[in-house]
Amino acid sequence: MSQFLITFPSVYHAFRARKILTERQIPVELITIPRELSAACEGLAACLEEQHLFQAIELLEEKDVVMLHKGIEYTSNK
C-alpha cells in the first residue's frame, strides 16, 4: 500500500504534527524514518494517505511546524 511521508528535524515537531493532525481528524501514524531516507534510521516521519497529504502540509505550515521532506512516496511492507 502506497502512502506518503512528512519528515521532521526533531521528535518535538513530529509529536506536535501528530497532535495537530489528529485534532483535525486527519489520520496519521508516526513511524521511524525508513532506512532508504536515513542510513541511521533516526527520527520520526508522519505517514499519511495521499488524499490527506496536501491538507496536512498546509495545516502544519500554518501552525509553523518545521518539516524537512514533504510528501515522499512510501510503500510499506505491512
PyMOL Python script that loads the backbone (N, CA, C, O; Angstrom):
from pymol import cmd

cmd.read_pdbstr("""\
ATOM      1  N   MET A   1       0.851  -1.180   0.000  1.00  0.00           N
ATOM      2  CA  MET A   1       0.000   0.000   0.000  1.00  0.00           C
ATOM      3  C   MET A   1       0.893   1.238   0.000  1.00  0.00           C
ATOM      4  O   MET A   1       1.791   1.364   0.832  1.00  0.00           O
ATOM      5  N   SER A   2       0.643   2.136  -0.924  1.00  0.00           N
ATOM      6  CA  SER A   2       1.446   3.342  -1.040  1.00  0.00           C
ATOM      7  C   SER A   2       0.908   4.448  -0.147  1.00  0.00           C
ATOM      8  O   SER A   2      -0.284   4.755  -0.154  1.00  0.00           O
ATOM      9  N   GLN A   3       1.808   5.031   0.615  1.00  0.00           N
ATOM     10  CA  GLN A   3       1.463   6.148   1.476  1.00  0.00           C
ATOM     11  C   GLN A   3       2.523   7.223   1.277  1.00  0.00           C
ATOM     12  O   GLN A   3       3.465   7.043   0.504  1.00  0.00           O
ATOM     13  N   PHE A   4       2.364   8.328   1.972  1.00  0.00           N
ATOM     14  CA  PHE A   4       3.304   9.427   1.840  1.00  0.00           C
ATOM     15  C   PHE A   4       3.823   9.851   3.191  1.00  0.00           C
ATOM     16  O   PHE A   4       3.116   9.775   4.196  1.00  0.00           O
ATOM     17  N   LEU A   5       5.073  10.302   3.208  1.00  0.00           N
ATOM     18  CA  LEU A   5       5.727  10.673   4.450  1.00  0.00           C
ATOM     19  C   LEU A   5       6.043  12.159   4.498  1.00  0.00           C
ATOM     20  O   LEU A   5       6.323  12.795   3.481  1.00  0.00           O
ATOM     21  N   ILE A   6       5.991  12.682   5.699  1.00  0.00           N
ATOM     22  CA  ILE A   6       6.499  14.013   6.022  1.00  0.00           C
ATOM     23  C   ILE A   6       7.525  13.771   7.121  1.00  0.00           C
ATOM     24  O   ILE A   6       7.211  13.156   8.140  1.00  0.00           O
ATOM     25  N   THR A   7       8.748  14.252   6.920  1.00  0.00           N
ATOM     26  CA  THR A   7       9.779  14.059   7.943  1.00  0.00           C
ATOM     27  C   THR A   7      10.024  15.370   8.686  1.00  0.00           C
ATOM     28  O   THR A   7       9.728  16.456   8.189  1.00  0.00           O
ATOM     29  N   PHE A   8      10.569  15.234   9.880  1.00  0.00           N
ATOM     30  CA  PHE A   8      10.752  16.369  10.784  1.00  0.00           C
ATOM     31  C   PHE A   8      12.181  16.407  11.319  1.00  0.00           C
ATOM     32  O   PHE A   8      12.847  15.374  11.382  1.00  0.00           O
ATOM     33  N   PRO A   9      12.656  17.596  11.707  1.00  0.00           N
ATOM     34  CA  PRO A   9      14.019  17.713  12.222  1.00  0.00           C
ATOM     35  C   PRO A   9      14.162  17.244  13.669  1.00  0.00           C
ATOM     36  O   PRO A   9      15.277  17.058  14.156  1.00  0.00           O
ATOM     37  N   SER A  10      13.032  17.053  14.358  1.00  0.00           N
ATOM     38  CA  SER A  10      13.101  16.636  15.761  1.00  0.00           C
ATOM     39  C   SER A  10      11.814  15.910  16.158  1.00  0.00           C
ATOM     40  O   SER A  10      10.774  16.035  15.512  1.00  0.00           O
ATOM     41  N   VAL A  11      11.928  15.164  17.226  1.00  0.00           N
ATOM     42  CA  VAL A  11      10.776  14.448  17.774  1.00  0.00           C
ATOM     43  C   VAL A  11       9.699  15.442  18.208  1.00  0.00           C
ATOM     44  O   VAL A  11       8.506  15.167  18.079  1.00  0.00           O
ATOM     45  N   TYR A  12      10.120  16.585  18.715  1.00  0.00           N
ATOM     46  CA  TYR A  12       9.166  17.617  19.149  1.00  0.00           C
ATOM     47  C   TYR A  12       8.210  17.977  18.009  1.00  0.00           C
ATOM     48  O   TYR A  12       6.995  18.003  18.204  1.00  0.00           O
ATOM     49  N   HIS A  13       8.751  18.252  16.829  1.00  0.00           N
ATOM     50  CA  HIS A  13       7.901  18.643  15.696  1.00  0.00           C
ATOM     51  C   HIS A  13       7.032  17.479  15.224  1.00  0.00           C
ATOM     52  O   HIS A  13       5.893  17.689  14.806  1.00  0.00           O
ATOM     53  N   ALA A  14       7.550  16.271  15.285  1.00  0.00           N
ATOM     54  CA  ALA A  14       6.767  15.100  14.877  1.00  0.00           C
ATOM     55  C   ALA A  14       5.551  14.910  15.795  1.00  0.00           C
ATOM     56  O   ALA A  14       4.438  14.686  15.319  1.00  0.00           O
ATOM     57  N   PHE A  15       5.770  14.999  17.096  1.00  0.00           N
ATOM     58  CA  PHE A  15       4.654  14.827  18.033  1.00  0.00           C
ATOM     59  C   PHE A  15       3.669  15.985  17.946  1.00  0.00           C
ATOM     60  O   PHE A  15       2.460  15.791  18.075  1.00  0.00           O
ATOM     61  N   ARG A  16       4.177  17.166  17.732  1.00  0.00           N
ATOM     62  CA  ARG A  16       3.298  18.331  17.571  1.00  0.00           C
ATOM     63  C   ARG A  16       2.438  18.164  16.314  1.00  0.00           C
ATOM     64  O   ARG A  16       1.244  18.463  16.330  1.00  0.00           O
ATOM     65  N   ALA A  17       3.049  17.688  15.232  1.00  0.00           N
ATOM     66  CA  ALA A  17       2.311  17.458  13.985  1.00  0.00           C
ATOM     67  C   ALA A  17       1.211  16.423  14.199  1.00  0.00           C
ATOM     68  O   ALA A  17       0.078  16.616  13.758  1.00  0.00           O
ATOM     69  N   ARG A  18       1.544  15.328  14.877  1.00  0.00           N
ATOM     70  CA  ARG A  18       0.536  14.295  15.121  1.00  0.00           C
ATOM     71  C   ARG A  18      -0.640  14.856  15.912  1.00  0.00           C
ATOM     72  O   ARG A  18      -1.794  14.558  15.604  1.00  0.00           O
ATOM     73  N   LYS A  19      -0.357  15.659  16.924  1.00  0.00           N
ATOM     74  CA  LYS A  19      -1.421  16.257  17.738  1.00  0.00           C
ATOM     75  C   LYS A  19      -2.321  17.158  16.889  1.00  0.00           C
ATOM     76  O   LYS A  19      -3.546  17.069  16.972  1.00  0.00           O
ATOM     77  N   ILE A  20      -1.719  18.019  16.079  1.00  0.00           N
ATOM     78  CA  ILE A  20      -2.479  18.951  15.234  1.00  0.00           C
ATOM     79  C   ILE A  20      -3.332  18.191  14.229  1.00  0.00           C
ATOM     80  O   ILE A  20      -4.511  18.501  14.061  1.00  0.00           O
ATOM     81  N   LEU A  21      -2.752  17.203  13.560  1.00  0.00           N
ATOM     82  CA  LEU A  21      -3.487  16.455  12.536  1.00  0.00           C
ATOM     83  C   LEU A  21      -4.595  15.618  13.153  1.00  0.00           C
ATOM     84  O   LEU A  21      -5.691  15.540  12.598  1.00  0.00           O
ATOM     85  N   THR A  22      -4.332  15.003  14.274  1.00  0.00           N
ATOM     86  CA  THR A  22      -5.348  14.191  14.948  1.00  0.00           C
ATOM     87  C   THR A  22      -6.535  15.054  15.381  1.00  0.00           C
ATOM     88  O   THR A  22      -7.689  14.639  15.267  1.00  0.00           O
ATOM     89  N   GLU A  23      -6.241  16.251  15.876  1.00  0.00           N
ATOM     90  CA  GLU A  23      -7.317  17.163  16.283  1.00  0.00           C
ATOM     91  C   GLU A  23      -8.208  17.542  15.107  1.00  0.00           C
ATOM     92  O   GLU A  23      -9.385  17.850  15.296  1.00  0.00           O
ATOM     93  N   ARG A  24      -7.661  17.523  13.898  1.00  0.00           N
ATOM     94  CA  ARG A  24      -8.424  17.842  12.684  1.00  0.00           C
ATOM     95  C   ARG A  24      -8.964  16.593  11.992  1.00  0.00           C
ATOM     96  O   ARG A  24      -9.412  16.655  10.847  1.00  0.00           O
ATOM     97  N   GLN A  25      -8.918  15.460  12.693  1.00  0.00           N
ATOM     98  CA  GLN A  25      -9.396  14.181  12.165  1.00  0.00           C
ATOM     99  C   GLN A  25      -8.682  13.750  10.874  1.00  0.00           C
ATOM    100  O   GLN A  25      -9.286  13.121  10.005  1.00  0.00           O
ATOM    101  N   ILE A  26      -7.409  14.089  10.761  1.00  0.00           N
ATOM    102  CA  ILE A  26      -6.599  13.620   9.641  1.00  0.00           C
ATOM    103  C   ILE A  26      -5.830  12.401  10.142  1.00  0.00           C
ATOM    104  O   ILE A  26      -4.995  12.525  11.038  1.00  0.00           O
ATOM    105  N   PRO A  27      -6.101  11.223   9.575  1.00  0.00           N
ATOM    106  CA  PRO A  27      -5.431  10.012  10.036  1.00  0.00           C
ATOM    107  C   PRO A  27      -3.919  10.085   9.790  1.00  0.00           C
ATOM    108  O   PRO A  27      -3.473  10.362   8.677  1.00  0.00           O
ATOM    109  N   VAL A  28      -3.156   9.838  10.828  1.00  0.00           N
ATOM    110  CA  VAL A  28      -1.698   9.918  10.736  1.00  0.00           C
ATOM    111  C   VAL A  28      -1.081   8.883  11.663  1.00  0.00           C
ATOM    112  O   VAL A  28      -1.606   8.596  12.739  1.00  0.00           O
ATOM    113  N   GLU A  29       0.038   8.331  11.227  1.00  0.00           N
ATOM    114  CA  GLU A  29       0.793   7.396  12.058  1.00  0.00           C
ATOM    115  C   GLU A  29       2.242   7.863  12.052  1.00  0.00           C
ATOM    116  O   GLU A  29       2.803   8.143  10.993  1.00  0.00           O
ATOM    117  N   LEU A  30       2.844   7.946  13.224  1.00  0.00           N
ATOM    118  CA  LEU A  30       4.269   8.262  13.301  1.00  0.00           C
ATOM    119  C   LEU A  30       5.056   6.971  13.191  1.00  0.00           C
ATOM    120  O   LEU A  30       4.778   5.993  13.883  1.00  0.00           O
ATOM    121  N   ILE A  31       6.054   6.986  12.299  1.00  0.00           N
ATOM    122  CA  ILE A  31       6.912   5.817  12.114  1.00  0.00           C
ATOM    123  C   ILE A  31       8.368   6.266  12.152  1.00  0.00           C
ATOM    124  O   ILE A  31       8.670   7.445  11.973  1.00  0.00           O
ATOM    125  N   THR A  32       9.249   5.330  12.382  1.00  0.00           N
ATOM    126  CA  THR A  32      10.674   5.616  12.296  1.00  0.00           C
ATOM    127  C   THR A  32      11.004   5.910  10.836  1.00  0.00           C
ATOM    128  O   THR A  32      10.505   5.233   9.938  1.00  0.00           O
ATOM    129  N   ILE A  33      11.830   6.902  10.600  1.00  0.00           N
ATOM    130  CA  ILE A  33      12.208   7.223   9.220  1.00  0.00           C
ATOM    131  C   ILE A  33      12.827   5.985   8.584  1.00  0.00           C
ATOM    132  O   ILE A  33      13.759   5.407   9.144  1.00  0.00           O
ATOM    133  N   PRO A  34      12.325   5.568   7.420  1.00  0.00           N
ATOM    134  CA  PRO A  34      12.835   4.356   6.769  1.00  0.00           C
ATOM    135  C   PRO A  34      14.316   4.470   6.397  1.00  0.00           C
ATOM    136  O   PRO A  34      14.832   5.559   6.145  1.00  0.00           O
ATOM    137  N   ARG A  35      14.969   3.334   6.370  1.00  0.00           N
ATOM    138  CA  ARG A  35      16.401   3.248   6.048  1.00  0.00           C
ATOM    139  C   ARG A  35      16.721   3.917   4.703  1.00  0.00           C
ATOM    140  O   ARG A  35      17.797   4.494   4.546  1.00  0.00           O
ATOM    141  N   GLU A  36      15.813   3.846   3.750  1.00  0.00           N
ATOM    142  CA  GLU A  36      16.046   4.451   2.431  1.00  0.00           C
ATOM    143  C   GLU A  36      16.228   5.970   2.519  1.00  0.00           C
ATOM    144  O   GLU A  36      16.872   6.571   1.659  1.00  0.00           O
ATOM    145  N   LEU A  37      15.662   6.586   3.554  1.00  0.00           N
ATOM    146  CA  LEU A  37      15.727   8.037   3.707  1.00  0.00           C
ATOM    147  C   LEU A  37      16.781   8.483   4.703  1.00  0.00           C
ATOM    148  O   LEU A  37      17.238   9.626   4.657  1.00  0.00           O
ATOM    149  N   SER A  38      17.168   7.597   5.596  1.00  0.00           N
ATOM    150  CA  SER A  38      18.159   7.933   6.612  1.00  0.00           C
ATOM    151  C   SER A  38      18.940   6.678   6.961  1.00  0.00           C
ATOM    152  O   SER A  38      18.392   5.736   7.532  1.00  0.00           O
ATOM    153  N   ALA A  39      20.196   6.668   6.623  1.00  0.00           N
ATOM    154  CA  ALA A  39      21.025   5.479   6.868  1.00  0.00           C
ATOM    155  C   ALA A  39      21.003   5.072   8.337  1.00  0.00           C
ATOM    156  O   ALA A  39      21.087   3.886   8.657  1.00  0.00           O
ATOM    157  N   ALA A  40      20.891   6.047   9.223  1.00  0.00           N
ATOM    158  CA  ALA A  40      20.882   5.755  10.655  1.00  0.00           C
ATOM    159  C   ALA A  40      19.488   5.415  11.174  1.00  0.00           C
ATOM    160  O   ALA A  40      19.338   5.034  12.335  1.00  0.00           O
ATOM    161  N   CYS A  41      18.462   5.549  10.322  1.00  0.00           N
ATOM    162  CA  CYS A  41      17.069   5.319  10.734  1.00  0.00           C
ATOM    163  C   CYS A  41      16.708   6.158  11.953  1.00  0.00           C
ATOM    164  O   CYS A  41      15.979   5.703  12.834  1.00  0.00           O
ATOM    165  N   GLU A  42      17.212   7.363  12.001  1.00  0.00           N
ATOM    166  CA  GLU A  42      16.933   8.239  13.136  1.00  0.00           C
ATOM    167  C   GLU A  42      15.802   9.186  12.795  1.00  0.00           C
ATOM    168  O   GLU A  42      15.686   9.662  11.665  1.00  0.00           O
ATOM    169  N   GLY A  43      14.976   9.451  13.784  1.00  0.00           N
ATOM    170  CA  GLY A  43      13.910  10.421  13.626  1.00  0.00           C
ATOM    171  C   GLY A  43      12.576   9.772  13.330  1.00  0.00           C
ATOM    172  O   GLY A  43      12.465   8.556  13.168  1.00  0.00           O
ATOM    173  N   LEU A  44      11.569  10.622  13.265  1.00  0.00           N
ATOM    174  CA  LEU A  44      10.207  10.170  13.020  1.00  0.00           C
ATOM    175  C   LEU A  44       9.644  10.828  11.779  1.00  0.00           C
ATOM    176  O   LEU A  44      10.032  11.933  11.402  1.00  0.00           O
ATOM    177  N   ALA A  45       8.717  10.117  11.155  1.00  0.00           N
ATOM    178  CA  ALA A  45       8.014  10.637   9.996  1.00  0.00           C
ATOM    179  C   ALA A  45       6.523  10.427  10.212  1.00  0.00           C
ATOM    180  O   ALA A  45       6.101   9.458  10.844  1.00  0.00           O
ATOM    181  N   ALA A  46       5.739  11.345   9.680  1.00  0.00           N
ATOM    182  CA  ALA A  46       4.289  11.183   9.683  1.00  0.00           C
ATOM    183  C   ALA A  46       3.927  10.436   8.409  1.00  0.00           C
ATOM    184  O   ALA A  46       4.339  10.820   7.315  1.00  0.00           O
ATOM    185  N   CYS A  47       3.163   9.379   8.557  1.00  0.00           N
ATOM    186  CA  CYS A  47       2.745   8.556   7.435  1.00  0.00           C
ATOM    187  C   CYS A  47       1.262   8.826   7.183  1.00  0.00           C
ATOM    188  O   CYS A  47       0.427   8.650   8.070  1.00  0.00           O
ATOM    189  N   LEU A  48       0.947   9.259   5.947  1.00  0.00           N
ATOM    190  CA  LEU A  48      -0.412   9.665   5.603  1.00  0.00           C
ATOM    191  C   LEU A  48      -0.848   9.066   4.277  1.00  0.00           C
ATOM    192  O   LEU A  48      -0.019   8.722   3.435  1.00  0.00           O
ATOM    193  N   GLU A  49      -2.136   8.946   4.105  1.00  0.00           N
ATOM    194  CA  GLU A  49      -2.673   8.551   2.808  1.00  0.00           C
ATOM    195  C   GLU A  49      -2.632   9.761   1.880  1.00  0.00           C
ATOM    196  O   GLU A  49      -2.710  10.905   2.328  1.00  0.00           O
ATOM    197  N   GLU A  50      -2.511   9.496   0.599  1.00  0.00           N
ATOM    198  CA  GLU A  50      -2.381  10.563  -0.398  1.00  0.00           C
ATOM    199  C   GLU A  50      -3.512  11.584  -0.308  1.00  0.00           C
ATOM    200  O   GLU A  50      -3.279  12.781  -0.475  1.00  0.00           O
ATOM    201  N   GLN A  51      -4.713  11.129  -0.050  1.00  0.00           N
ATOM    202  CA  GLN A  51      -5.868  12.035  -0.025  1.00  0.00           C
ATOM    203  C   GLN A  51      -5.778  13.090   1.078  1.00  0.00           C
ATOM    204  O   GLN A  51      -6.470  14.106   1.009  1.00  0.00           O
ATOM    205  N   HIS A  52      -4.938  12.871   2.093  1.00  0.00           N
ATOM    206  CA  HIS A  52      -4.809  13.812   3.200  1.00  0.00           C
ATOM    207  C   HIS A  52      -3.514  14.626   3.154  1.00  0.00           C
ATOM    208  O   HIS A  52      -3.334  15.553   3.943  1.00  0.00           O
ATOM    209  N   LEU A  53      -2.623  14.283   2.241  1.00  0.00           N
ATOM    210  CA  LEU A  53      -1.277  14.852   2.247  1.00  0.00           C
ATOM    211  C   LEU A  53      -1.254  16.371   2.125  1.00  0.00           C
ATOM    212  O   LEU A  53      -0.666  17.044   2.972  1.00  0.00           O
ATOM    213  N   PHE A  54      -1.867  16.913   1.110  1.00  0.00           N
ATOM    214  CA  PHE A  54      -1.759  18.363   0.882  1.00  0.00           C
ATOM    215  C   PHE A  54      -2.460  19.173   1.967  1.00  0.00           C
ATOM    216  O   PHE A  54      -1.985  20.240   2.353  1.00  0.00           O
ATOM    217  N   GLN A  55      -3.579  18.671   2.454  1.00  0.00           N
ATOM    218  CA  GLN A  55      -4.270  19.338   3.558  1.00  0.00           C
ATOM    219  C   GLN A  55      -3.378  19.334   4.804  1.00  0.00           C
ATOM    220  O   GLN A  55      -3.295  20.336   5.515  1.00  0.00           O
ATOM    221  N   ALA A  56      -2.717  18.211   5.062  1.00  0.00           N
ATOM    222  CA  ALA A  56      -1.841  18.096   6.236  1.00  0.00           C
ATOM    223  C   ALA A  56      -0.662  19.056   6.123  1.00  0.00           C
ATOM    224  O   ALA A  56      -0.342  19.751   7.087  1.00  0.00           O
ATOM    225  N   ILE A  57      -0.018  19.106   4.972  1.00  0.00           N
ATOM    226  CA  ILE A  57       1.125  20.000   4.779  1.00  0.00           C
ATOM    227  C   ILE A  57       0.707  21.452   4.975  1.00  0.00           C
ATOM    228  O   ILE A  57       1.393  22.216   5.654  1.00  0.00           O
ATOM    229  N   GLU A  58      -0.406  21.823   4.386  1.00  0.00           N
ATOM    230  CA  GLU A  58      -0.902  23.198   4.507  1.00  0.00           C
ATOM    231  C   GLU A  58      -1.185  23.550   5.969  1.00  0.00           C
ATOM    232  O   GLU A  58      -0.812  24.625   6.437  1.00  0.00           O
ATOM    233  N   LEU A  59      -1.834  22.653   6.672  1.00  0.00           N
ATOM    234  CA  LEU A  59      -2.168  22.885   8.075  1.00  0.00           C
ATOM    235  C   LEU A  59      -0.901  23.000   8.931  1.00  0.00           C
ATOM    236  O   LEU A  59      -0.803  23.892   9.773  1.00  0.00           O
ATOM    237  N   LEU A  60       0.048  22.120   8.724  1.00  0.00           N
ATOM    238  CA  LEU A  60       1.283  22.161   9.505  1.00  0.00           C
ATOM    239  C   LEU A  60       2.096  23.416   9.212  1.00  0.00           C
ATOM    240  O   LEU A  60       2.727  23.972  10.111  1.00  0.00           O
ATOM    241  N   GLU A  61       2.085  23.862   7.965  1.00  0.00           N
ATOM    242  CA  GLU A  61       2.763  25.122   7.634  1.00  0.00           C
ATOM    243  C   GLU A  61       2.101  26.296   8.358  1.00  0.00           C
ATOM    244  O   GLU A  61       2.787  27.173   8.883  1.00  0.00           O
ATOM    245  N   GLU A  62       0.773  26.308   8.383  1.00  0.00           N
ATOM    246  CA  GLU A  62       0.033  27.369   9.090  1.00  0.00           C
ATOM    247  C   GLU A  62       0.385  27.404  10.569  1.00  0.00           C
ATOM    248  O   GLU A  62       0.433  28.473  11.177  1.00  0.00           O
ATOM    249  N   LYS A  63       0.631  26.228  11.147  1.00  0.00           N
ATOM    250  CA  LYS A  63       0.927  26.116  12.582  1.00  0.00           C
ATOM    251  C   LYS A  63       2.430  26.194  12.865  1.00  0.00           C
ATOM    252  O   LYS A  63       2.862  25.963  13.994  1.00  0.00           O
ATOM    253  N   ASP A  64       3.226  26.519  11.841  1.00  0.00           N
ATOM    254  CA  ASP A  64       4.686  26.674  11.980  1.00  0.00           C
ATOM    255  C   ASP A  64       5.401  25.417  12.472  1.00  0.00           C
ATOM    256  O   ASP A  64       6.374  25.499  13.221  1.00  0.00           O
ATOM    257  N   VAL A  65       4.911  24.268  12.047  1.00  0.00           N
ATOM    258  CA  VAL A  65       5.611  23.013  12.330  1.00  0.00           C
ATOM    259  C   VAL A  65       6.721  22.872  11.286  1.00  0.00           C
ATOM    260  O   VAL A  65       6.464  22.969  10.086  1.00  0.00           O
ATOM    261  N   VAL A  66       7.941  22.645  11.741  1.00  0.00           N
ATOM    262  CA  VAL A  66       9.073  22.525  10.829  1.00  0.00           C
ATOM    263  C   VAL A  66       9.090  21.126  10.220  1.00  0.00           C
ATOM    264  O   VAL A  66       9.081  20.119  10.929  1.00  0.00           O
ATOM    265  N   MET A  67       9.116  21.089   8.878  1.00  0.00           N
ATOM    266  CA  MET A  67       9.147  19.828   8.141  1.00  0.00           C
ATOM    267  C   MET A  67      10.394  19.800   7.273  1.00  0.00           C
ATOM    268  O   MET A  67      10.778  20.822   6.705  1.00  0.00           O
ATOM    269  N   LEU A  68      11.027  18.641   7.167  1.00  0.00           N
ATOM    270  CA  LEU A  68      12.202  18.511   6.308  1.00  0.00           C
ATOM    271  C   LEU A  68      11.813  18.089   4.896  1.00  0.00           C
ATOM    272  O   LEU A  68      12.175  18.750   3.923  1.00  0.00           O
ATOM    273  N   HIS A  69      11.083  17.000   4.787  1.00  0.00           N
ATOM    274  CA  HIS A  69      10.623  16.491   3.494  1.00  0.00           C
ATOM    275  C   HIS A  69       9.107  16.401   3.546  1.00  0.00           C
ATOM    276  O   HIS A  69       8.526  15.968   4.541  1.00  0.00           O
ATOM    277  N   LYS A  70       8.484  16.817   2.459  1.00  0.00           N
ATOM    278  CA  LYS A  70       7.021  16.851   2.419  1.00  0.00           C
ATOM    279  C   LYS A  70       6.516  16.015   1.252  1.00  0.00           C
ATOM    280  O   LYS A  70       6.679  16.394   0.092  1.00  0.00           O
ATOM    281  N   GLY A  71       5.913  14.895   1.558  1.00  0.00           N
ATOM    282  CA  GLY A  71       5.265  14.115   0.514  1.00  0.00           C
ATOM    283  C   GLY A  71       6.142  13.111  -0.195  1.00  0.00           C
ATOM    284  O   GLY A  71       6.070  12.982  -1.417  1.00  0.00           O
ATOM    285  N   ILE A  72       6.963  12.404   0.540  1.00  0.00           N
ATOM    286  CA  ILE A  72       7.776  11.350  -0.053  1.00  0.00           C
ATOM    287  C   ILE A  72       6.922  10.093  -0.157  1.00  0.00           C
ATOM    288  O   ILE A  72       6.381   9.622   0.844  1.00  0.00           O
ATOM    289  N   GLU A  73       6.801   9.553  -1.360  1.00  0.00           N
ATOM    290  CA  GLU A  73       6.009   8.335  -1.519  1.00  0.00           C
ATOM    291  C   GLU A  73       6.729   7.188  -0.833  1.00  0.00           C
ATOM    292  O   GLU A  73       7.947   7.041  -0.931  1.00  0.00           O
ATOM    293  N   TYR A  74       5.945   6.382  -0.140  1.00  0.00           N
ATOM    294  CA  TYR A  74       6.499   5.298   0.673  1.00  0.00           C
ATOM    295  C   TYR A  74       5.599   4.079   0.536  1.00  0.00           C
ATOM    296  O   TYR A  74       4.386   4.167   0.727  1.00  0.00           O
ATOM    297  N   THR A  75       6.186   2.967   0.212  1.00  0.00           N
ATOM    298  CA  THR A  75       5.442   1.720   0.126  1.00  0.00           C
ATOM    299  C   THR A  75       5.808   0.866   1.319  1.00  0.00           C
ATOM    300  O   THR A  75       6.938   0.393   1.432  1.00  0.00           O
ATOM    301  N   SER A  76       4.856   0.671   2.203  1.00  0.00           N
ATOM    302  CA  SER A  76       5.143  -0.112   3.415  1.00  0.00           C
ATOM    303  C   SER A  76       5.102  -1.598   3.068  1.00  0.00           C
ATOM    304  O   SER A  76       4.463  -2.017   2.102  1.00  0.00           O
ATOM    305  N   ASN A  77       5.792  -2.367   3.873  1.00  0.00           N
ATOM    306  CA  ASN A  77       5.829  -3.815   3.666  1.00  0.00           C
ATOM    307  C   ASN A  77       4.913  -4.541   4.639  1.00  0.00           C
ATOM    308  O   ASN A  77       5.148  -5.704   4.967  1.00  0.00           O
ATOM    309  N   LYS A  78       3.877  -3.863   5.097  1.00  0.00           N
ATOM    310  CA  LYS A  78       2.944  -4.475   6.064  1.00  0.00           C
ATOM    311  C   LYS A  78       2.128  -5.566   5.400  1.00  0.00           C
ATOM    312  O   LYS A  78       1.292  -6.194   6.049  1.00  0.00           O
TER     313      LYS A  78
END
""", "prot")
cmd.dss("prot")
cmd.show_as("cartoon", "prot")
cmd.util.cbc("prot")
cmd.orient("prot")
